């Protein structure tokens, strides 16, 4: 057990260390622009990535906004089960995020897609729609990269294929995005 724990932690460190610091900085600046310009921020994902999207929206909408005074307009499109199931039932599951974006999104808004595989059809459709409609798009993906890495305007890659490690790294990145506003007062002006 001790050996497995040591190896797991070492692999977790390697996955986190594999993420480009420049890509994190760029996405943080994009998020800052969205805040400054009063743009809507959307987060989407499936499974553990959906939970990360919800967690991110909470931290940005409460913690970061509390520190700044001016509020982030942030929404996790993973949270309305009634709407998701209605869209999935009446259209198709790969439409559940794109169709919500049709109601909410405007050019210049920011869409963050979170996926280990990078190939979730509902995320791919949402990012394709977002690109066509003038949204800023970003994808947090694992080492397989997938279609999202090909189409998102910004891509942050955790170089690992282990779902748990990649999801942990993605939440680490999402926390960094939020805490940049909470811990760097000069940046948040």
N, C-alpha and C positions, 0 to 999 in steps of 0.2 A: 504494500500500500504506500509506504513512504517514497519508494522509487517512482511509482506512478504519479503521486502528488508533485514531486519535484519535476518530473518530466512535463506534466500538464502545465505547471506554472511557467516553466521555461518556454514552452510552446506558446503560451499566452503572451509572454513578454515579446517573443519574436513576432507574433502577429501584430501586436500593437506597434512595435518598432518599425514594421514594414510600411506603415501608412506615411505618405508624403506630408511633411510639415507644411510645405508650400501649398498643397491642396487644402489642408485644414485652414490655413491662413486666408486663402482665396475665398473659401466658402464662408468664413467668418465675416469677411469684408462684404460679400454679397448679402449676407443676412443683415449686416449693419445698414447697407443701402436700402434694403426692404423696410427696415424699421424707420429710417430717416424719411423715406418717401411715403410712409404709411401704406405700404403694400401688404397684401395678405400672404401669409406663409402657410403652406400645406405640407403635411407629412403623411406618407402612406407606406404600408407594408403588410405582410401576411404572417400569421403565427407569432413567433417571438419578435419579428420585425414590426408587426402591428402593435405589440405591447411597447416596443421601443418608440414608435411614432407617438403613441399616447403619452408616454413618459416625457418625451421631448416637448410636446405641446404644453404639458403641465408646467414643466420647469421654465420654459421660455415665456409662457403666458403669465405665470405667477412670479417666480423668483427673479428672472431677468427684468420683467416689467416693473416689479416692486422697486428694484434698485434704480431703475432709470427714471421713473416717474411717468414718462410717456410709454404707453402700453404697446406691446407687440400685438398685431392681429394675426393670431396663429390658430390653426385648426387641424386636428388629426382626423382625417376622413375615415379612420378605422373604427370610430367610436359609436356611430349610430346604427345599431344592429337592425332596427326596423327598416331603415333606408337601404342598407346593404342587402338584406334578404329580399326586399321588394325588387331591387334592381337585378339581383342575381336570379330571382324567380321569373320575373317578367321579361328580362332580356337575356343576359348571360353573366356568369360570374366574372368574366374578363372585362365587363363593362362597369363594375361597381365603383371604381374611382373616377374613370373618365366622365361618367354621367353626373357624378356629384360636382366635378370641376365645371361642367357646363353651367351649373346653377351659380357657382360662387366665383370662379376665376376670371380675372381680367388681365390684359397684357401688362407685363412688368411684375406680376406676382411671382412668388418663388415656390416651386414644387420640389420637395425632397423625397425621393423614393429610396426605401431601405430594403435590401434583399441580399441574402447570402449567395444565391445562385445567379442573380442578375437576369433571370429569364422568366419571372412570373408574368404571365400574359396580362393580368389586370394592371400591373405596374408599367409594363411596356406600352400598353395602349394609352395609359394616362400620360406618360412622358411624351409619346409621339403627339398626342393631342396638345399637350402643353407647348411643345416646340412650335407646332403649327399655329398656335394662338398667341404666340409672343411671350410666353412665360419664361422665366429663368428656371432651368431644370438642373437638378443635381442628383446623383445616385451614389449611395454607399453600398458597395458590393464586396463579395469575397473573391478569392483567387481565380475562380472560374470566369469572373467578370460578366459574361453573358451579354445579351442584347442591350441591356441598360447601359453598359460601359461604352457601347458603340453609339448610342443616341443621346445620352444626357450631355448637357453642355459642360458640366463639371462632374468628375468622377473621383471618388475616394475609394481606394482598394486596400482591403486587409488581405495580405498574401497568405491565406490559409483557406482550407475547404471544410474545416470542422465547424459545424453549425453553431455550437455553443460558443466557441472562441470568437468566431466572426461576429456573432450577435453581441458579445461582450465588448469587443473592440468598437463596434458601431455605437453602442450606448456610451462608451467612453468619449468618442468623437462628439456625439450629440451633447453630452455634458460639457465638453470643452466649448462648444458653440454657445451654450447658455452662460457658462461661468466667465467667458470673456467679457460679457456685459456686467456681470456681478462683481468681478474682481479687478477689472481694469477701467477705472473711472475715466481716464484720459481717452481711452478708445471709444467709450460710449457717448462721446459728445457729438 
